[in-house]
């Protein structure tokens, strides 16, 4: 611990943001990095606890506390304070393949477990993490690491989201020939298509994919493993297959939509269309929110991202329906605002959330959605309804193509990532169920360790199986 009294001397200081009324006009990142001296002080606030709960990674009553990757938080915080960026980077990459992703989109369960936060403010762990990796990229300290020799074994990873990328990265560094196949036109999965650019720039995802390619991983896009012929070919050509296709089956809206042919979209398809249109120059089927009255159903990150995207597209109005009462969201007697709600206040002049409210029925005219009647007795004008209601489980087409047993999730052996089909494994949300990006990376790393042991008879990869195992229910 370099600064024994740092947590007493320095107050928590978060990165500043561009004003919401300014940033809502573009899709660029809006956080402004701290000056180096201020960042060192934030590293000095780490208490180097005897038992660092920040890296424990446990689940309690449905919430995650501590880092599922077991990041060595006190060690690289100490190195930030000591001004030793090389050692900080080394300790960070010991446990996290992609800190440039988690440092941007993780809800920081590590900070909820920070001892410093019991009587004051937690350490800015997530922002410290992001500064370490971004400073390293800027200084060209992140260099390719090719394996010294190849094992002669081949692995196919199906899906290029965070779990698939983590598994591929780990196995490639062990010397296996790894191919990642992706049904979309670009790799990255949720990271590319499900998170807006202002939160996770697509250039950051591409930078990592390019580095993995330079290190030996092959990416093949536009290939759908749900095709039985494709699945059969992969089983013939590879020594192991890891399915990392996510929890892609959306949870139903729970309201009668009969007769409505346009105006209802799921949150992920709305965000994907926004990315395709804004960054890849495509014209997707899902329209923009420009000039529309928008109603978003749900809460959480996806709902917030949909709100921010709708504002940037120029919606006429937007309302967010939240099922639970406001009391459930109060923190210290106050209602926290995330970045999207700050923007809505700046643009529309009011908080768009309606708490304790659900959709009772929908109205339409000629098949087009026109309104949403709520359980509060109000009918909201609505020409675009976005259901950000989460996911009901994994898609079945890929599982059926490989002959893998599944229910809500892929069925795996207890404490394992192996499916009922020899040489086929599963990881990430497909096996675990809808979860955080950091859990997906942890699953990918753990699955890679099991596959490496399967191929070699042993492994030196570290990857403990997360608490939740594949249920297949």
N, C-alpha and C positions, 0 to 999 in steps of 0.2 A: 504494500500500500504506500504509494509515493507521497500522498498528502493526507496525513492522519486526521487533520481537522478540516478537510475540504468541504465536507457536508455541512459544517457549521459556518464556514466563511462565505460560501457562494450559494446564491439562490438559483433555482431552476430557471433556465432561459431557453425557450423554444425558438426555432427558426421563425423569422418573420414571414409574412405572406403579402403578395401584392393585393391592393384593395379589391374587394369582391366586385365592385362595379366596373373595375378595369379588366380583371382577369376573365370575367364572364364573356368578354368579347372575342376571346380566342381559345385555343385548345392547348396552349403551352403550359408547362409546369409553372406553379406560382409561388413555391417556397424559395426564400432567399437565404443561402447558407450563412452561418455565423462566421465571423472573422476567426482566424486560427487561435488567437489568444482566448477568446470566449469559449471556443470548443474545448480547449485544454482545461479550462475551469469546470466545464460540465463533466469531463472525465474525472476530475479531481473530486467530484461530489460522491463518487462511488465509495462505499464504506468498507469494501473488502470483507464482507461479513464472514464470521466463522462458518455459518451454514448459508451459502448464497442461494436463497429460494428462487432468485431470478432465473436460475438455470435448471430448476427442478423438473419442469414440464409435467405437471399433474393435472388431472381433471377432477373438479369437485362441483357437484350439483349442476352439471351441464356446462360449466364454464372452465376455461383453461387458465391455469395460473403457472407462471414460469414458462421458460422456453422449451417447446417440444424437441428442439434440436440440441438442447443442453449446451447452448453457446457458453463459452468461457468468458462471461461478461466481466467479472472483476479483473481478469488478466488484461483484456485489451483496453479496458477503461484506464487501468494503471499505465499502460503504454501510451495512451493518448496524453495523459498528464505528463509523462516523462519525455514526451516529444520523440518517441521512437516509433514512427509509422510502419517500419518494416516488421517489427515484432508484433505490433497491433494487427497488421494484416495476416501474419502467420497464424496467430491464435484464432482470429476470426474464421479463416478458411479451414481450420481443423474440423469444424463442425457444420459449417454452412456453405453449401456450394454456390448459393446465389444471394449474398447479402444485399446486392443492389435491388433485388425484388422485395425481400422482406423488409428492408429499410424504408421502403416506400408504401407498401400496402398492408403490412402486418398490423393488426390492432394492438400489438405490444403487450401480450399477457405477461411478459417479463417485468414490465413496469408495475403491473398490478400486484406482483409478488415482491417488489422491492422493499426492503426493510426501511429504507430512508423515507418511504412514503407513508409509514404508519403515523408519524407525528408531524410530517411535513410533506414536501413534494418529492415524488419519486425521481430517480436519476433519468435523464433523457437517453435511455438505452438505445431505442430505435434510431434516433437521430445521430447518436454517436457512431452506431454501426454503419449507417449510410455514409457518414463522413469518411470513415476509414476506407471503405471500398472505392468511393468516388475519388478521393484524393489519390488512391493507388492507381486507378485507371488514368487519371490526369498526369501522374508522374511516370506513366508507362512501367509501373512496378508489377502489374498483373501480366505475367508472361505465360506463353503456352507451356503446358507440361505434357509432353508425349511420353508414353510408357517406354521403359528401356528395352523391352522385348514384348513380342506378341504371344499369346497363349495358344493360338490356333483354334480357339473356340469362338463361335459366333452367337450373338444375341440380337433379337429383334425386339424393340420397344414399340408398342402400339399406342400412339398418343404422345403429343409433345408438350403437354402442360407441365406444371412444376414437378409432379411426381415422375413423369416420364423423363424429363430432362435430368433430374437428380439421379435416377437409376442409370441412365445412359452415361452420365459424367463419371459416376463411380466405377462402373464396369469398364469403361474405356481406360481409365487410369490404372486398372488392374491388368490391362493388356489384352482384353477381349475385343474382337471386332464387333462394333455396335452399329446397328442401323435403326434409325428412328423413322417410323412411317406416320404420316399425318394425312387425314382426309381433306383438310382445308388446303388452300393455296399457299399458305405460309405457316411455318412452325411457330410454336409458342402456346397454342391452345388458349386457355383462359387468359393468359398473360398478354396475348396479342389481341384476341377478339372480345374479351369480356371485361376489360378494365380500360377506361378512357385514358387518352394520352396525357391529360393534365395530372393524373395520378401516377401512371407508369408509361413514360414515353416509349413509343415503339422502337426508337433508335436504341434504347437500352436493351430491349429484348434481342434485337438483331445483333447488337454488339456481343452479347453472350453466345448466341447461336453461332456467329462467325468464329468466335474463339474455340468453341467446341469442334467445329468443322476443322479448324487448323490443328487441333489436337488429335484428330482421327475419326471423330464420329461422323457418320453419313446420315443425311436427312433426305427423305423421299416424300414429297408432298403430292396431294391429289390421289392418294391410294386409300380406298375404303376397306378396312379389314372385315366389315360386315358381309362382304361378298364371300360366300363359302369357298369359291375357287381361290381367292386370295388367301384366306385362312389356311387352306390345305397346302398351298405353296409355301407359306411361311413355316408351317410345321415340318415340311420336307427339307427346307433349306437352312434352318437355324437350329442350333443346339438347345436353345431356350427362347421362350417368348414371354414377355412381360406385358400384360394388359393394363394400360393406364389411361382409360378413356373417360374418366370423370363420372360425376353424377349428373347425367345429361337429361334425365327424365323430369320435366318440370312438375311441380305440385299443382294440381288442378285449382282453378279459381274458385270453384264451389258455388257457381251461380249459373242459372240457365242462360245459355248463349244461342239458343235456337233461333234461326232466322237472321242472325247477324253475320254478315259476310265480310265486313271490313271494320277496322278500328280497334281490334283487340290483339295485343301482342304480349309475349313474355319478355321479361326484363333482359334476359341474355340475348334474345334475337334483336331487340331494339338497340342494345349496346353494340352488338356485332355489326349491325347495319350502319351505325354511326361511325364506327372505325373504318369500315370498308369505304364509305362515302368520303369521309374527311381525309383519310390518310392513303388510301389505295386507289382513289379515283374511280370507284365502281358505282353502279346504280342498282342497289339491292331492292328487293321486293318491298321491304318495310319502309314506309315513307318517313320523312322527317317530321318533327313536331312543329315546324314553322307555321304560325298562324292558327294553331289548333288549341282547343281547350283540353288539357291533359289531366287525367286522374291516374295516380300511381297507387297501387295496392301493395302494402308491405313496408317493412322497415329493414334496417341493416345496410350493409355496404352497397349491395346491388341497387336498392331503392334510391339511396343517396346519389349513386352514379347516374342513374336514369334521370333524376331530378336535375342534376348539373348539366347533363347532356341536353335535356329538353330546353333549359334556359339558354344554352349556347345556340341552339337551333332556332330560337326566336318564337317560343310558344306564346300563345295569347294569354293563357292562364294555366296554373298547375296547382293541384291539390293532392296531398299525400294522405291516404287513409291508413291509420295505424290501429290494429285490432285491440291492443292492450291499453289500459288507462294511463294517463300522463304520470300518475304517481309512481308507476313502475320505472320511469326513465329519469326521475329527479335525482340529482347528485348534489348533496349539500343544500337541498331546498331549491336548487336551480335546475333549469332544463338546458342541458348541454346542446350546443349547436355544432354540427360538423360543417365541413367546408361548403357543402351544397346548400344547407339551410342559411348560412351566412350570405350566400349569393342570392338566394330567393328573397331574403329580407331587403337586400340592397336593390334588387330589380323590381320586385313586386310590392315591397313595403310591408309585408307581413309573413309570419311563419306559415308555410303551406300545410303543416301537419294538422290532422283532425284525429285526436286520440279517442280510443274507445268506440271507434266507428267502423262499420263493415258495409259491404255492398249488399243491398237487399234485392234489387233487380235492375235490369238494364232496359233502356228504351232505344228504339231504332226507327228509321224511316227509309224504306226501300232497301233494307239490308245494311244500311250504314248506321253505325252507332251514333246516338245523339245525346244520351244522358245516362247518369248513374244515380239511382235512388238509393239513399243510405238508410241504415237502421235508425238514424236520428231523425228521419222524416223529411230530409232535404233531398231535392233532386238537383244534382250538379250538372251543368252543361259539359258534355264530354264527346269529343270526336276521336280521341285516342286514349284507350285504357291500357295501362302497362301493368302487368301482373308480375311483381317482384316478390313472389311468394315462396321462393326456395325450390328445392328439388325433392322429388319423391323417391329417387333411386337411380341406379345405373340403367342405361339403355340395354335392351335385350338382344339386339341384332348381332353384335359382336360376340356376345357370350354364346349364342346359338350357333354361330358360324364355327366356333372352336369346340363346341360341345361342352362348355363350362356350365356348371350348375350355378344358379343365381336366384335371388328373390329381390328384395330391395337393394341388396348389394351382392357382389360375387361371393360365393361360398368358398372359404378356405379352411384348411386344417387349423385346429386350435393353436394359437401362438405362431402361426406360419403364414406365408404368402402363397403357398402352393395350392393350386386348384385341384379338382378331381381328375384333370387331364394331365398326363405325364408331360413334363417339360414346359407346362404353361403356368405362369404365376400372375398375380394381380396385385396392384398397389394403388394408393391414392384414394380419391373420393369414390372410385369404382368399387373398392373393397371396404373402405371405412364409412362411406356415406358423406354427405355434404359437410365440408369442414373448411379450415383455414389453409391458406397457401403454405404456411410454415409446417402444418401437419402433413400436407402432401409431400413436401420436400423430405420430411422425416421418414415418411412411408417409402418413398423412392430409395432413400439411402439404405433403409433396413432391408427392403426387398433385394437390392443389389448385393448386400452381404449374403443373403440366403442363396441367391442364384450363383454367386461366385463360389460358395461352398459346394453347391450342387455340381458345378462344372469341374472344380479343381480337387474336391475332396476336403478342402479346408479354406479358410479365408482369413485375411488380416484386416478386412474392412470392419469398421465399427458401425453398428446399426442395430440398436435394440428395437424389438417389436413394440410399437405403441400400445397403450393399454387396451384400446378397443380393437378386437380382432374381427375378421370378416364373419358376419352373422348369417348372411344369405337368407334373411327372413323376409 
